[in-house]
C-alpha cells in the first residue's frame, strides 16, 4: 500500500518533476511551525554543516533530527547544546548516520542485529514509536535483503528516515530501477506507508531527472498523524531537509533557569556598598529570633538578601532557548545566505542552465567564504591570546567556536524519573528511631565537648566565608558573595539564627529543600539512568552552617585519631598519591622477596546514596561526637526534600537515607561511616581507601595462600557491608595478580558466590597497574590521551600565526603536563620504551609551543621552554611529594621505603634495575644536615580548638611607610603605648645557601638575642621564629603588657588568618597562636604590630643589625626543619641535575644554543618579552640555530643549493643579516649602533647578549624584509 497523506493522489505521470512550489512550501512551513517536528536531512558532512544544523534547530525546534551522510569518524567528537547524539560512523570517515534527540524527550536505544558495512543505521524508541535513521550508499540485492530483515525486526509502529539511493516513480523519481522495484516490493510486503509527496528531495541539474531518494517510511497507524514537507533550500548540501510534523506529548523542552539570578560584579565594585547598606537598613524589619520561629527568621533573612540584590544588581537572563551563532558569523554571512535563498528560488521557478550555474557558483563561494571566515576568525582569536589573557576567556571562546555551551540538564525526562526514584525511592520507609533529644547538662563529658558545644562565633563564620567562592547556589539563588559583603550586624543575626537552630533542632524547611542535577559519568551510556551522578545543590544558608559544623567535627575526629588509618580520601594532608605510593611500594617489596601480590579493586555500589542514617548516628555516638553536632547532622539529613526538573514540572521526593553528593559534610561523614572498616578485617590483609574506592591486597610466596587470605577478607567485608547497608558491585570490581612467575595458577575470588574477574591490569585512582608493573598500559593510555590534547595546541597555533608561545605553554601545563605528571613517578622504574613514548609527546608539544623546526635538538628546546626532561621531572615530583609527607611521623610509606633500600642493596631482582624515584627521594632526605619537624598529625589538629578560634590583636596601621617622617610618627605611637613592653624582631638571610639570622631587642630592658638557624630555613620561618622567641621571652619575664614589632607583614597576616584557611600547615604559626592564646587567657595584654623595614625606626634598626650578625655568630638553639621550608629543595635538586645533564648533552647536541643559554633559566625568556607570536617564534628558531635558511635546508636535504638567492654567497644567517644585497638593513644597522653594539659582529654574538632591545632589532629586520625563517 502506498499512502500520500493530506494530498490528492494523481497518476504518476502527472507528478511534477520539480520540487514543491515555493508558495505551497511556505504555507506548509507555517503549518509545521505550530506542531512538533522531526527533521530528516542528508547533510553531506555534519562537521562542515554544523552552522546550518544549528540554524535548522533554532528555526524549527525539532525534537528529533535524523541525519545521513554525516561523514564522521568514530574518533570525532560532535556535541550540540540541548541534544543527545546517537550515531553510527564509518572508519573511512564517509557515510554514517546520526539521530539528535532533544534532552527533554524520553528515549531508549534499540540494539540492532549485526549488519554489513554497506548500510549505516541507528534506531531509538521514543514514547511508543521506533525511529530509524538509515543510509545506503550503493543498493544491492544483499543490502535490500538486510533492509527486509530490518523491517521484520523493528518493533512497530516505526518511522524510517534516510537516503536509500533507490529510484522509483512511486515516490517521485523520474525513473524506476530494479532496486527501486525490490524496495517497493518489500514496502508492500510489510504493508508500510511512504510519506513522500512526490516532491524531489535532491537538487538536480537542469537536464537531470528528478530524484526523490530520501524516503520517509512509516507504519500505517502513524501515517494519518504525520505531515510531510520539504524545505526550499538545501542549506549547502545537495539534498533538501524534510520536516515531518507529529503530535508527540511533552515534546516541548522547558527553559532551564540558572539558580544564580543576578549578574554579580567584582568584590571591589561600588554596587556592593549599595547592597550592604540596603540590607543594613532592612535588618530592623527582621523578626527577633526565639525558640520556635527559626523558620520565619530564615525566610525573612533570605527575602531581604534577594530584595536588596534585586534593587542593585541586574537580573540574569537565562531564557536561552536557541543555540547561539558561531563567533565567526557576521553580516556578510547572512547576506550570502539570503543570496542563496534567492538563487534557489530562481532555480526552482526556472531550472535553466544559467540559474543552475549561478546557484552552483554561489554555493562554492559560500563554502569558500565560510571556510575562510572560520579560519581567519579562529586565527585572530588565537593570535589575540597573550600571557595577559585570562584562562577563562580562552576556554570560553574555544567552547564558542565549537558551539558547546553549558547544559543544565542533559538527562532525558524518562531517565530523570528513574534516576530520581533510585536516589529517593517513592515509598515510605520503615520507621527509623532517631533520638534527637536536646543536650542536657549531665551529657557534657569533657572540656573538649564543652568547647565544641559552645555557640558559633563571628570569627568562625568569617573564616568560613572568606575561604569560600561562589558556586552553584540552591533553590533560593543566594550565592556566597552575598555573605562576603555583609556587615557584622547582619552576620551576627545569621549567627544567632544558627545557634538557636543548634539548640532547638528546628531547621528551616527551605534549608532542607535541595535541587538535584544529574551529570553524566565519563565514558558512560547516556541512555542508562545509572550512568548519571547526582549533584545536590543546597541553600547557601544551609551550606554555611555545614561549613561551621565540618570545621568542628573534622578537628574533633582528626585530633583524636578516630578515622581509619587506611582512609586517604578528602582528608587534609592526604591524597591519592599516598594510596598509589603505598600500593606500588608494597608490590615492589613483594617482587624483591620473590612474592606475588593479589589485589582486589572493589566498587561499593552507590556508597554515598546508601548510607543508613541510624547507623551513622550510632557511629557518631560511638566516637563520642558532641550531641549537639550529632543531632544537627542527622536532622539535616533526615527527610530531605530533593527537587528535580522533569519536563516542565518540579518533581519532589523525600529522602530518608544517604549523603547528598556535593554537600560540604558528605565526604567527612562517609569517612566516619567507614571508620571501623579496617578493624573488621583480618590483620593480614592490607587495606587502602580513598573515599568509596576500596583496595584489598595480600603478598605471599604462595599464590594459593594469598587467594585464601583475600577470600577470607572478602567474606568478612561482606558481613561489614551488610551491617552498614552497603554492597559491592561484583561486576565492576576486579582483581589483579602481581607476580614475576610465568606459570600462574588459576585464581578464584568470590563475593557472595559471584566470581570476581581476574585481569592483567586495572585502572586504580587514575593509574593503570599491570601485573608486571611495567607501566606499558598506563603509558599507552597517557599517550592516547595527550595526543588529543596536542591537537588542541595545533589548532591554537601555526608557525606564523596563533597564540603567543607563553600562552601555549600555560595551556600545555594545564592539559598535557598535568597528565604526564600524575602518578607516573610511582611506576618508575618501568619499561624504558614506554617512557620514551611520553618523551615524544613532550617534544611534540614543545615544538608546537615554540614554533621550532623538527630538526631542533630536544635538549635545547627543553631549556628554551623551561621544561625539564620528563625523567628529571618525575624525580622532582617524587622529591616534592616525599618531603611533604615526611612531616608525618606515622606515615606508612616511610618504613616501606627503608625496607626497599635494603632490598635494593641485596636482592637479585634489583641487580639490573634503577631504584624507584621514591627511594632516591628518601636517600636525599637522609642526607639532610638538620632533622625535620615530624608529628603524627597536621599542626591544625595538634592544637586546642580555642587557639584556632583565637583572634590575635594585630595592628597594621601604626605607621605608614610612605610617610617621610615615619620614625617620628612611630615615636608618637610608642608614647601612646608607653605602658607596654616593646620587643622588636627581625630575620635576615644573606644568600640562598646561607643560614638565617634572627635578632630580638627589648627596648626597656635593653636585652638582645641572636639566633642562628640552618640554611634550609626560609626568611618567613625566621621572622615567625623571632616572633615566637619574643613571645616566649615575654612569658618567661612575665610581662603583663607586651607589644611585639616586626617588619614582616606576611608573618603577621599568617598569624591573623583563620587556621582553617591555611593552605600551608606551618607548625610555628600554630605555636605562636597557641602561646598567644594562653598569654591572653592568663589575663595578660598582648599585641602585635607591623612596622616598615629600613625606615629609620630605632628598634627595627637594632633588630636588623642583630639578625645580620646572627647569620654568622648567632646562638644555636634546638631546631628542626619544617616541611614547607624543604619545598624549595626539590626545585634545587632538579635544577642541579638538569644543569649537569645539559652540560653533558650539549657537547654533542645543541652546542650552538649552549653558547647563547649556558645556564638553566628560571622561566622562559619569552614570558617577559613583549613580542608577538611571529617575532617570538623567529627568535626561538634563531636561538636554537635551526632556521629555514638555504644552508640549513640544504643540510637537511630539503633543497639542493645552499647559496642565497642573491647568488653572492652561502645563505647562512650572517649573510642574511649583514651581507645580502636584496635586503634592507639600514634601520637594522642604525639601531644596533644606537645600542652600542661593536662591529664587526655576528648573529650569534647578538643573540648571546640576551638583550630584549637587540632582539627587537633582529625581529624588526625580519618583519621588514618579510623573511620566513
N, C-alpha and C positions, 0 to 999 in steps of 0.2 A: 504494500500500500504506500503510495506517495502522497504526502499531505503538505499543502502550502497554506498555512494559517493566515486568516484575515485578508486573503487576496482571492480574486476570481481566477480560476484556472483556465487558461486558454490552451489551445493546442500548441504543441511545442514549436511548430513552425511560426507561430505568431509571437513567440517570446523575443523581445528585443535583444540584440547582441550588445547593447550598450548598458552601462550601469543604470541604476535607478535615477530618474531625473532629479535634478537638484531641488526643485520646489517640493517634490514628494519627500525626498530625504529630509528636507528641513522640517516638514510637517511631522514626520516620524521622530526626528530628533527631539522636537518639543514634547512629543508624547512620552518618549522614554526617559526624559529628564525628570519626570514626576514619578517614576517607578524604580524598582530595584533592578540593577543592571548586572549583566555579565558581559565582559568584552572578550572577543576572540580575535587574535591577530597573528599573522606570520610576520614577525618584525625584522627578520634577517639581521641578526646581531643585536642582542639585548644591551650590551655594553654601549655600543655606539648610539642606540636609540633610547638611552636612559632618560634624556630630557623629554623626548616625545612621550615615553611611557608616563612620566610624571605629569605631563600636560593632560593626558587622557584620564589619569587617575583624578586629577584635580577637577576636570571639567565634568566627568560623568559619575564620579564617586562609585565605581563598581565594587561589589563585594567579592567578586572573583574575576581574575584576569587570566585567561588561558593563552599562552604564548607558544608559538612554534618557531623553529629555526633560531634558537637562542644563541647559538654559536658560543657556548660556554664550555670551558674545560672543567673537569672535576675539581681542579685546584683553585679555580676562580671563586672569589667571594662576591656575592651580589646581595645587597640588602636595600630595602625601601621602608621608610618610616611608615608605621601603621599596618604593614602587611608581612605575613609569613610567606616564605617561598618554598614550594615543593618542586623539585626539578629532577630531570634525568639528562645527563650530559654524555657527549661522545668524547673519547680520548683524543680524537684529532681536532677538536675544537669547532666542529661544524655540526649541523643538525641540532638535535636536542630540543626538549620541551620543558615548560615550566608552568606552574599554576601559582599565582599570587592570591592569597586569601586574606581578607581583612581580619585584623586581630579579634574583632568582636564576634566573628562568625564561628559557631561550633563546627568542628570537622574532625575527621579521623582519616589516617592513611589507609589505603587499600593495598594490601600486598598482592602483586600480580604474579602470575606464573612466569617462569623464565621465557624470554623471547630473543629473537635474533637481533643482531646489530643493524639490520635493515629497517628497523622500526624503533622509534622513540616514543615512550608512553609513560604517563603518570596518572594516577587516579586517586580521588579522595571521595569521602562520603560526608555530605553536609546536610543536616536535617535528615530527610528520608531519601535524598537523591544522591546517586553516584554520578560524579562529574569527572570526565576524562579529557586530557589534552594529548593529542597524538600527532605525529609527523611521520610520513612515509616518503622518503626522497625518490625511491625507484620502485614502483609497484611491480610485483611479480606474482605468479600463482602461489608459491610458498608463503609470500608475505600476506596475501589475501586469505590464505588458509589460517594464518595466525590471527588475522582480524576476525575471521569467522569464529574461531575458538574463543577469542576475547569476548565477542558478543554473547556467547553462551555462558562464559564465566562470570561476567559482571552482574552484580545484584541490580534488580530492577526496582523502580524506574531509573534510567540513566540518561545522561546528556553527554554526547561525544562531540568534541570540538577539535578541529585540526585540519591540516593540509595533507590530504591523502594522495594528491597528484594523479587522481583518476578522472578522466574526462568522460562526461556523458551529457547528452542533451536534456536528460530528465532534471538535472539541477542547474542548467543554464549554460553549459558549454556548447560551442558551435558544432562540435563533432563528438562522436562516441568512439571509444576504443574498446578493445577486448577486455582490458582490465576494468574499465568502467562498467561493462556489461556484467562481469563477475561480481563486482561490488554491489551493483543493483540487485542481483540475484540474492546475495547474502542479506541485503536490507529487506527484501521481500520475504525471505525465508524466516526472518525473525520478527516480521510484522512491525517494522520500525518506520518512523516518520522522518522526512527530511524537511528542515525548516527553511532552507534556501528558497528565495522567491524567484529565482531565475536571473537575478542580477549578477553581473560579473564581480568576482571577488579579487581578481588580479588585474593590474593595469596592463593593457595590451597596446602594441603599436598600431599605427593606422591600418596596416594591411594584414594584421594578425587576427586570428579567430578569437572570439570571446572565450574567456577562461573563467570557470567558477569551481576551482579545485579545492577551495576552503569550504568544508562541509560542516553543518551542524545537524547532528542526527540524535533523535530522542525516542524514548518510549512513547506509545500512543497516549498514555494517560497524562503526559506532560504537554502534548502538542497544543491543545486548546488554550493553555495558560501562558504560552510563550509568544512574544512578539520579536520578530527578526528584522534587523535593518543593517545596512552598510553605511559607513560614513563616506563622504565625498572626497576625502583626502587620504592619501596613502602614508602620509607622515614620514616620507623619506624611504619607505620600503616600496616594493612593487605589488604589495597586497593591501587591500582595503581593510581597516578594522571593522569588525562586525559587533554590533551591540544587540544583546538579547535581553529582553525585559521579562522579569518573573516576580510574582508577589511572594517573596520569602518573608517570613515573620522575623522581627527583631534583627533585621539586616543593617539597620542604621546604627553606625557606631556612635557611642556617646562622646561628647567632648570631654577630654580628661583635663582636669584642673590641677595645677600645682598647689600644694598647701601653702607655699610661700606667696602671700598675697600682695606683697609690696616690693617695689624696687628700692632696695636699701642703698644708701650712699656709703662712702668710706667713713671710717670712725672719726676722722677729724673734720667732717663736714658740719657746717653750722646748723643743718637741719636737726642734728641730734640734740642740740641745745634746746630747740623749739619743742622737740618731742619730750625731753626731760622736764621742761617747765610745765607743759600741759599735764603730764602725769602727776607732777607735784601738786598742781592746782586742783586736781580731781581726787587727790588722796583723802581729803577730809570727807568725801562722799562715801567712802568705803565703810561697810558695817564694822562695828567693833567685834573683834574675834573673841568668841566664847565657846565653851564646850557645847557641841551640837550644831553650830552654824558654820562649820568649816566649808561646807559645800557652797553656800551662798556667798561666802567671802571669796572663795576661789573663783567663782563665776564673775563676781564684781571686779576682781583684780584683772582677770583676763579681758573683761569688757573695756576697762579704761585703757589698757595697753593697746588693744585693737583700735579703739576710738581715737586715741592720740596719734597712732600711726596713720589712720585714715585722714586725719587733719593735716598731716605733714608730708607723708610720702605718697608718691603716685602709685596707683594700684596696677599690678602686672596684668597684662592681657595675655591669658594663656589659652585663648579660644582658637588656636591654630588648627584648623580642620583641613588645611591643604599642605602639600609639600612645597617648600619654597623653591623658586627657580635657582638653578646653579649660579654661582657668583660671576661666571663669565658672560652670562646672558645680558644683552643690552638692547637699546632701541634698534640698532641695525639688525639684530637677530629677529626681532619682532617684525620689522619691515620686510625682511626676506620671507618670513613665514606667510605674511599677507600676500606678497607677490606670488608665492607658490600656490596659495589657495585660488588666487585669480587665474593663474595659468592652468590649474587643474579644472576649474570651472569652464574656462575657454575650451579646453580639450574635451571635456565631457559634452559640450554643446556642438563642437565641430572637431571630429577626430581626424584632422588633416595632418599632413607631414610637417607643416610649418609649426603648428601648435604643439605637436609631439616633440619636435626638436627644441622648441622654446622651453617646454616643461623639462625635458631631459637635461638641457644645459643648466637650467635653473637649479635642478636637484644637485647637479655636480657642483655648481657654485656654492650652494648652501652647505653641502658636505665639506667642501674645501674651507669655506669661511668658518664654519663651526669648529673644524679641527684646528684651524689657525688660532681662533679666539681661545679655545681651551688651552692650547699650548702657551700662547702669549700671556694669558691671564695667570696660568699656573707659574710660568717663568717669572712674571712680575711679582707675584706673591712670594716666590722663593727668594728672589733677589732682594726683596724688602726685609727678609729675615736677617737681623743683625744681632750681635751679642746683647743689645739692649731690649730685644723683643721678648715680651713675657711669654713663657711656655704655654700659658692658657690660650693666648691668641693664636699660637702656632697650631695647636691641636684642634682648636675650634674651626679654624679655616680649612684644615685638612679634612675634617668631617663635612664641612660645607661643600668642598669640591667633590666629595664622594656622595653627597646628598644623604648623609647619615645624620639624623637628629635624634635627640632623646625621645624615647617612647615610654610612657609611664606605665603601660600595662600590656606586655607583649603576649599574654596568655589568652587563648580563645575562651569565650564565655562558658562553653560546655565543660572545658577542663577546669575553669575557675571554680565552678560549683564543686566538682570532685576534689579539687585542690583544697578548698576551704573546708569541705567535710572531713578530709583527712586531718587537717590541722585542728579543727574543732568539731568533733562528731555531733550531729544534730539530735542527740538524745540526752536524757537526764542521767547523770552518773549515779552510782551507788552513793549512799550517804557517807560523807567523809567527816570524821570527828576532828576538827581543827580547833583546839582550845586556844583562843586568842585573848585570854584574860589579861587585864591590865597589870602592870608591875606593882607589887606591894613591897613594903619596906623589908620584910623578912626574906625577900628573894634576892636582895643585894648581898652578894657573897664575897666580893673583893673590891679593893681600891680601883682596880682596872675597870671593873664593871661600873663602879660609881662614876668614873670619868667618862666612859662610853655612853652612859645613860644621861649625862648632862645635856641640857638644851644645846642645839647647834648655835654656833657663834657667827658673828658677821665676818670674822677672819676666815672661818671655814668656807663660808659662802663665796666670799670674794676670791679665795684661792681656786674654787671650782670654776667660777665664771671666767676668770682671766685665762684659764688654760683650755677653754672650750672654743670651738669655731663653729660658725653656722653650718648646719647640716639640714637634711630634710626634716621639717617640723611635723608635729602631729596634726590632728584634725583642726585644732584651733588656729593653726597658721602662725603661731608665735615663735620667732627664732631666738637663739641665744643672745643675739646682739641687742635685743630689747633690754635684757637684764644687764648687759655690759655697759649700757648707757643710762642707768638709773641712779638716782641719788640714794644716799644711805637710808633716808627715812622710808623710802619705798621698799628697799631691800629688807629693812627691819620688819616691815609689815609682813612681807613674804616669810621671813624667818619665824615670826610669831605664829603664822599660819602652819608652817611645817612642824614647829614644836608642839602646837596644840594637837595636830593630827597624830604625832608620835605618842602623845599622852592618851588620846581618846580612841585612836584607831579608826576615826571617821574619815576615810579617804574620799575626796570629792568624786562624784560619779563620772565627770568628764575626764578625770585623770586615768580612769580605768577603761576608757574607750580608746582603742588603738586601731590604726589603719594597717592593713596587710598589703604588701606589694610583692608579687611573685617575680623572681629573677631566674632566668634560665641558667642552669649549671653548665659549665664548659663541656663541650662535646657531648651534649645530651640531646635526645629526640624532642623536638618542640611539641609533638602531639601526645606526649605522656605526662600526666599530671605530676608524677613523682620526679620529673626532670627539673622541677622548679623549686627554688629555695625561698621560703617565706621570710621577708624582712618586715619587721614590725616597727611602725612609727608611732611614738608616744608623744604626749603633750610635753613641751619643754618644762613646764612647771613640775611635772612628774619626774622628768629626767634629771633636773637639778637636785631634787630630793634623793634620787637614786645615787647620784654622784656623792652626795654627803654621806649616805649610808655606806656606799662602797669604800670610801676612804677609811671609815672607822672599822668596817668589817675586815677589809684587807689588812689593815695594820694589826688587828687582833689575831687573825689566823696565821699571818706570816711571822709576827713577833713571837708567837708561842710554838711555831713549827708544827702546825696542825695538819697541813696539807701533805698529800702523798709525795715522797721524795722523787718518785718517778714521773711526776706531772710537771711538764715544762711549758704547757700552753697558757698564754695570756697571764704570765707572772712577771713582775718586774725583775730584770736582771737575767731572764731566761729566754731561750729562743729555740727555733727549730734546729739551729746549728748544734746545740747541745745534744739533741737526740741523734743527729747524724754522726757527730764525732764519737759519741759513746758507742754507738752501734758498730761503726766501721772499725773502731779500735778493738772491740771485742772479737770481731771476725778475724782481724789480723793476728790477734793473740792466739786464737784457735788454730789458724794456719801455721803459726810459729811452733805450736805444740803438736802439730800433726793431728789436729782435731777437726771435726766437722761441726757446723752450726746449723740447726734447724730454726728458722724464723717464721712465725705465722703473723701475717699482717691482717688485722681484724677490723671490720667495718661495723660499728654499732649503728643499728638501724634507727634513723631519726632520733638521735640521742637527746638533743635539747627538747624536742617536742614530746617525749615520752617520760620526762621526769615526773615522778609521783610526788605531789606536794606534801602529803602526810609523811612520806619517807624523808623528804628534805627537811621538814620541820623537826622530826626526831633526830636527824643528824646535827642540825643546828643546836638542839638541846644537848646532845651528847658531847658536843665540842664546847658546851657552856658559853655559847654566844649570848650576850646580854638579851634579856627577854624583850625589851622594847624593840631592839633591832629585829629579833626573830618574828615578833608579831607583825611589824610593819612589812617585812619581806613577804611573809605568807599572805598577808592581807592584800597586797598589790598584785599578787599572782593568782589569787583565787577569784573566780567569777569575773575574769576579764572579758570585756566585750571587744571582739575583733571585727572590724568592718572591712568589706572589700567591695569595690565597684564591679558589678557584673552586669553587662549591658548598660542600661541607663538607670539601674537601681543600686542603692547601697544595701548590701546584704550583711546582716549582723548575726554572729554566733557567740554564745558564751563558751569560754574556755575554762576547764576545770583541772587542767594538768599542763605540764610543760613549762619551759622557759622561753620567753619571746626572743627570737633571733634578732639581733640588732640592739637589744637592751644593754644598758650600761652594766647592770648587775649579772646578766646571764653567764658570762664566762667564769666569773668568780664563784657563782653559786654552783655551776656544774663541777668546778674543781672541788668544792666542798662536798658535793654529792658523791664524788668518787674518791674521797679521802681514804676510805678503808679498802679500796680495791687491792692495793699491794699486799696488805696483811692477810687478805683472804686466800692468796695463792701460796704455793709452797715456796720455801726459801731457795730452792734450786733454780727455778726458772727466773729469768731476768725480764723485767717489765719496763717499757718506755711508753709514756702517754704524752700526747700533745693534743689537748682538748679531748675530742672524741675519737682521735686516731690512736689505736691501741696496737702495741707490738709486744709479742712474747717470743723469747728465743732461749735456746739452751745449747751449750757446746759440750761435746764429748768425743772420745776416740771411737765410740760405738754409735753408729747411726741408729741402731735399734733402741739403745738406751735413751738417746735423745728423743726419739719418737715417743717412747713410753712416757717420758717426763712431760713432753708437750701435751700429749693426750690427757694425762692426769691433770695438768693445769687447765686445759680446756673444760674438763668435767667440773673442776672447782669453779672456774669462771662462770659456767652455765648456772650454777647454784646462786652465785652472787648476782648475776644479771636477773634471774627470776625473782629474787628477793627485792630487787630495786626497780622492777617494772621495765627492764630494758631487754633487748635481744640483739643477737648478731644477724647480719645478713651473710649467710654462708656463701651465697653465690658471688658476693662482692669481696669476700675475703680470699686470701691466697697464702700459700706457704712457699718458701724457697729454701733449698738445701745448699748451703755454702760449704763447699768441700774441694780438696785438691785431689780426691780419689777419682779414678777412672771407672772402676766397677762399682756402680752405685746401686744399692738395693732399693726395692720399692718402699716408698714412704707413704703410710696411710694415716691421715689425721682426720678425726671426726669431731663434729659438733652436733649434738642432738641427732646422732645417727646419719648426718649428712657428711659426705666426703668433702673435705676442703681440698681444692685443686692445688697440686704442687707444680710450680712453674720455674723456669730457669732465670727469671728476672721479675722485679716488681718495682713500681714507682712509689717510693715512700717519702712523703713530705717534699715532693717535687724533684727527688733524685732517684734515678733508676739504679738499683743494686742488682748486679747479675751474680750468678752462682760462683764465678771465679774472681769476682771483684776486679774485672779487667777494665771497667769503665767504658768499654766499646759501645754498648747500647745507649748509655747516657750521652756520650759524646755525639753519637749519630743523631739522637733526639735534639741536642742543643744545636747541631749544625743545621738541621732542617728548620728549626725554629728561627735561627738567626738569618738564614737565607731569605726568609720572608721579610725580615726587618731590613736587610740590606736593600731590598727593592724599594723600601720607603726612602732610604738615603739616596738611591739612584734617581728616584722621582724628584727629590728636592734639589738636586744639583747636577749640572753637567760640568764640562771642563771650563767653559767660558761664560756660564750663566748659573744662576741658582743662589741658594742660601750661602751666607758667609761661612767659611770653614769653621770658625769658632762656634757658631750656632749648630752646625752639623756635628761638631764634637760633643756638644751638650746633649743633642738628640742621641748620638751614639752611646754616650754614658747612660742615658735613661733606658734605652730599649735593647741595646746589644751587650754592652759591657756588664750591665746588671745581670743579664742572663748567663754570661760567661763566668761571672764571679760566684754565683750562688752555688754553694755546696761542693764545688769541684775540688777544693783542696783536701777534702776528707777522702777523696777517691785516689789521691796520689800515694804511692806510685802505681800507675796503671799502664795500659798499653801505650807505648810511645807513638805508634802510628795514629791511634785515636786522638791523642792530644795534639798531634801535628795538624789534624783537620781543624781544630779550633784556632791554631796559629794562622791557618789560611784565611779563616773568617776575619780575624783581626786585620790581616794585611789588606784584604779586600776593602774593609771598612775604612782604613786609614787612607788608602788611595782615593776612595770616593770623597772623603772629607777634604783632603788636601788638593785634589786635582792633579796628583803626581802621575807620572808615566809608570807603566807596568814594569819597566826596567829599573826603576828606582830601588836602591838597596833597602830592605825592610828594617835593618838595624838603624839606619839613618832616619828613615821615616818615623820610627817609633820615638826617636829623640825629638824630631821636629814637632810631632803632635803631642809630646808629653805623655806617651802611653808606654808603660814598661812592657817587656816581653811577658807573655801570659804565665810562663813558668815562675818568673820572679814575682809576678802579681799574686799568684796563688800562695806563694810562701809569705808574702806580705799580709794577705788576708788571714792566713793561719796565725801569724805572729800577733796580729791585731786582736783576733778572737781569743787566743790563749792569754794574752796579757790582760784581757778584760775579765776572764773567769778566774784568774789567779787570786783575785781578792776574796774568793770563797775558799775557806779552809777545808770545807767538806765536799767540794765538787768531786763527783765520782770519776771524772776523766783523768785527774792527776795521777792516782795510783796505777791506772791502766797504762799511762804513758811511761811511768817508771818501769813497769814490767816490760813494756815493749822495748825500752832502751836496753835492758839486759838481754832480751831475746835477740835483738839485732846483733849484739856482740857475739852471741854463742850459737844461734840457730842456723842450720844449713839453709833454711828457707830464705834467709836474707843475704846469703853469700853473694848473689848477683843482682840484688835489688837495692835501689836507693831507699833511704829511710823516709818514712811518711813526713809530710810537712809539719804535722803537729809535734812529732818527736824532735825535729830540728828546732821548732819554736821553743820547746821545753828546754833544750840544751842552752839556748840563748838566755832563758830565764835563770838557769842555774849559774850562768857566768856573771850575773849582776853582782856588783860590789856590795850593795846595801840590800838588806832584806825588804820584803814588800809587806805592806799592811794587809792582814788577812782576817777574815771573820766568817762565821757560818751564816750570816745574814747580811742583807744590804743595810747600810747605815740608817736608812729610813725606818727600819724595823728594829733597830738596836737601841733606840732612844724612847723615852717616855712620850706618850701621846700629848701630854700637856706641853712639853717643849716644842712639839710640832705645831701646836696651835699658838704658841707664844709669839707675840708681835713686838719685836725689839724696837726701842726708841732710837731712830736714826735721823740725823739732821744733815741734809744735803745743801742747805742754803745759808750756812752761817757766814759764807764769804763767797764773792763772785770772782772767778779767775780773770774776767775781763776788766775788773776794777784795777786801775793803775796803782792805787794805794790800798791794795787788798790786805797788806800786812797791818795797815793802820785800822782798817775795818775789823780785822780779826782781833786786834787788841781790845776793841770795844766789846766784841763778843766775849772775850776772856773776862773782862771786867764784869759783864752781866752774869757770868758763871764763875765768879771768884770763889764761891764756896765749894766748888768741885775740885777734885784732884785731876790734874791734866797729864795724860800719858800720850806721847807721840810714838808712832811705829812706822817703820818703812822697811822695804826689802830691795835688794839690788842683785843683778846678775850681769857680769861684765862680758861674758862670751857664752855661746851655746853649750860649750863643754865645760864651762867653769862652774864653781859652786855658787850657791845662793847665800848671800849675807843678810842678816836681819838685825835691825837696831831698834831698841826701845829706850825711851827717855821720859822719866818722871820729873817734871819741872820743879815741883815744890820741894822734893827731897834731893833733887839733883842726882838721882840714881840712874845708871845706864846699864844696858845689857847688850852684848854682841853674841850672835848665834850663827853658826855655820852649818848649812845643810848640803847634802850630796848633790852632784851635778845633775842627776835625773830630775831634781825638783824644779818646778816651774816658778816663775816670779809670782804668779797668782797664789800658789800654795805658800810661797814665802810671805806674802802680805797677810794671808789668813793666819799663818802660824805666828806671825808677830802679834796680831790682834789676840790670838789665843793666849800667848805668853803674857801680854799685858793684862788680860782678864785674870789669869792665874795669879799674877803679881798682886792685883788689886784684892783678890780674895785672901792671899797669904798675909797681906798687911792690913786686912780688914778695913779697907777704905769704904766708908759709908756712902759717899757720893763721888762717883768717878766718871770722867769724860775722856773717852779714848779717841784720839785723832789719827786718821790715816789718809794718804793721798790716793788710795786705791778705791775708786768708785765701784769697780767690778766686784771687789770683795764685799763691800757693804751691800750692794744690790743682791748678791748671792745670800748674804745673811738675812736680809729682809724679805726675800722671796719665799712664798709658801713652799714648804718642803715637798708637797705633793706635786709641785710643778717642775721640780728639778729633773732635767734630763741626765745630767752628770751627778752621780751619787758621791759627794765629797764627804768623807768622814770628818774632816776637820771643820767643815761648816756646821755639821750636826753637833760636833763637840762644843763649838762656840755657842750655839743656840741653847744647848743643854746647860752649859755653865752659866750663861746669862740668865736663863730661866731660874736656876737655883739662886743666883745672886739677888734677883728681884723678889723671889719668894721669901727670902730671908729678911726682907724689909729694907734692903739697900736701894740706892738710886744709881742707875747705870744708863749711860747714853753714849752712842757712837756718833761721830761727826766726820764728814768729808771735808778736806781742805785741798786746794790746788797745790800740786808739787812745783818746786822750783820757783816759788813766788816770794821768796824772802821772809817767809814766816819762820821765826826763830826756832821753834820746837821741831818743825819739819826739817830745817837745815841741819840741826844736830842729829836727828834720827837718820837722815840720808847719809851723813858722814859716817855714822856708826855702822850703817849697813854696808857702805863701801869698804870700810876696814874689815868688817866681819867676813867678807869674801875670802880674805887671806888668813886672818888670825882670830876668827870668831870661835866661841866655845862650842865644842861638840857635845850635843845632847842626845839622849836616846831618841832615835827617829827611824821610822820605816817609810819606804817609798809608797806613795798612794797609786792605785791602779790607773787613775785617769792621767797622772803625770807620765806614766810609762807609755801612753798612747803615741807619743812622738817617736819612741824608739823604733817601732816597726817601719815608720817612714824613713828614718835614718838608715836602718838596715837595708831597706830597698834601694835607696839612692847609692849606698856604698857598693852593694853587689852589682847594681846596674852599671855604675861607673867602671868597675873592674871588667865587666863583660864588654862594655863599649870600647875600652882601651884595647882589649884583645882583638875583638872582631873588626875594629876599624882599620887594623893593619892590613887586612885582606879585602875588606868590603866597606865602602863608604869612606874611603880615605879623603876624598875631596871635601866631603861635608865635615870631616873631623877638624879640618883647618878652620872652618867657619864656626863650628859649635863643638869645642873640645869638652865642655862641661855639660852636665845634665841640668836643663833649666827647671825652675820651679813650676812654671806654666808655659804653654806655647806662646811664642812671641806675638803671634798674630791675634791673640786675645786682647792685647793692649794697643795694637796698631790700628789706626783709623783708616784702613784701606778697604776698598770694595772687594767683591768676590774675585773679579778678573785680576786685579793687581796682586791680591794676596796669593792666588794660585800660581801666577807667573813667578813671583818672588820665591815661593816654596820650591818651584822647579829649578830656579837658578841656584838656590842654596844647595839643593840635592845634587846639582850638576847633571841632571838628566832632563834635557830640553829638546824641543823639535828643531834643532839646528841641523844644517846639512851634514856636518861632521858626525854628530851623534846618530842621526838617522842612517847614514851610510854604515856606521859601525854596527848597527842593528840589522843591516842588510834590507832596510826598507827602501832605500834609494841607492843608486849606483855611484853617483857623483858627489863627493864630499865638498866640492867647491861651492862658493857663494854664487848666487845668480848674477852678480856683477861681473864675475869671471876674473877677478883680480887676485883672489887668494882663497884659502880654505875658509869654509863658512863656520868658524868656531865663534864663541861668544865674544872674544876680544875683537875679532874682525867686525862683528855685527855692531858692537857698541862704539868702536873707536876708529874704524878704517873704511867701512863700506861706503862708497860714494853715492849709493842710491838712497841713503837715509839722511834725514835732517837731524843733526845733533848739536846745532848751535846753542839752543837753550839748555841742552843737557850739559854741555861743557861749561857754560857760564854758571850754571847752578852749582856744579862741582867746585869751580873756582871760588864761588862765594862761600862755600863751606870749607875752604882752605885745604882741599884735597891736593896733595903734591903730585905733580906729573913728572914723568910718565907713570901711569897706574894701570891696573888690570881689573877685570870684573871680579876676580877672586879677592883682590885687596879691598874693593869697595864693599863686597859682601861681608868680609871679615870685620868691618867696622861695627856691624850690628847697630848702625845708627838709622833711626826711622827717617831722618831728613835725607840721608843718602839713598835709602830705599825708595823714598818718594821720587827722587830724581830719576832713578832707574825705571820705576813704574811709569812715570810721565813720558819718558823717552819711548817706551814700548807702546804705550797707548797712542802717542802722537803719530808714530810710524805704522801703527796697526800691525805689529809683529806678533804672530801666533807662535809663541814658544812653548 
